[in-house]
């Protein structure tokens, strides 16, 4: 399993994970994706390479073009529900949920998306908006 963190989650957590032997990378690592790299650029690579994306940006599933790439390229992702998690909380969460992350990475049919709270509760996130969401009804 390789975890891939988008720019919104930053480099601190993947750097710490790599320091303890967990395969992790991030947008902003100049070897592959510079800061500011558009989601439309790294999403297809994440899908082809079968990285497990960790992101605070659930809007990826709401923006039509990004959602289309997400589905077409068979991306697997876990979206953090608040996006306001402190780095140390996020690191602890990833370490606590590592077995679950490995399991979904291996067993779930791609594309897939889950939402996860900082407390570790997770639920599957729909890849397509509901009819109500399409009409603008929350």
ChimeraX attribute file (.defattr): number of C-alpha atoms within 10 A of each C-alpha:
attribute: neighborCount
match mode: 1-to-1
recipient: residues
	/A:1	15
	/A:2	16
	/A:3	25
	/A:4	22
	/A:5	25
	/A:6	25
	/A:7	21
	/A:8	13
	/A:9	23
	/A:10	19
	/A:11	18
	/A:12	14
	/A:13	21
	/A:14	21
	/A:15	16
	/A:16	14
	/A:17	17
	/A:18	13
	/A:19	11
	/A:20	8
	/A:21	8
	/A:22	16
	/A:23	15
	/A:24	21
	/A:25	24
	/A:26	26
	/A:27	23
	/A:28	17
	/A:29	14
	/A:30	9
	/A:31	8
	/A:32	11
	/A:33	17
	/A:34	13
	/A:35	13
	/A:36	10
	/A:37	14
	/A:38	14
	/A:39	17
	/A:40	15
	/A:41	12
	/A:42	16
	/A:43	24
	/A:44	19
	/A:45	13
	/A:46	21
	/A:47	22
	/A:48	11
	/A:49	13
	/A:50	21
	/A:51	22
	/A:52	25
	/A:53	23
	/A:54	24
	/A:55	22
	/A:56	22
	/A:57	19
	/A:58	19
	/A:59	12
	/A:60	20
	/A:61	21
	/A:62	16
	/A:63	10
	/A:64	12
	/A:65	12
	/A:66	19
	/A:67	19
	/A:68	17
	/A:69	19
	/A:70	26
	/A:71	19
	/A:72	13
	/A:73	19
	/A:74	20
	/A:75	25
	/A:76	24
	/A:77	28
	/A:78	25
	/A:79	24
	/A:80	22
	/A:81	18
	/A:82	13
	/A:83	16
	/A:84	11
	/A:85	16
	/A:86	10
	/A:87	14
	/A:88	12
	/A:89	12
	/A:90	21
	/A:91	17
	/A:92	14
	/A:93	17
	/A:94	20
	/A:95	13
	/A:96	12
	/A:97	14
	/A:98	12
	/A:99	11
	/A:100	12
	/A:101	18
	/A:102	14
	/A:103	12
	/A:104	19
	/A:105	21
	/A:106	13
	/A:107	9
	/A:108	11
	/A:109	11
	/A:110	19
	/A:111	16
	/A:112	20
	/A:113	24
	/A:114	19
	/A:115	21
	/A:116	20
	/A:117	16
	/A:118	18
	/A:119	9
	/A:120	15
	/A:121	10
	/A:122	15
	/A:123	13
	/A:124	12
	/A:125	17
	/A:126	12
	/A:127	17
	/A:128	14
	/A:129	12
	/A:130	12
	/A:131	9
	/A:132	9
	/A:133	11
	/A:134	11
	/A:135	9
	/A:136	8
	/A:137	8
	/A:138	7
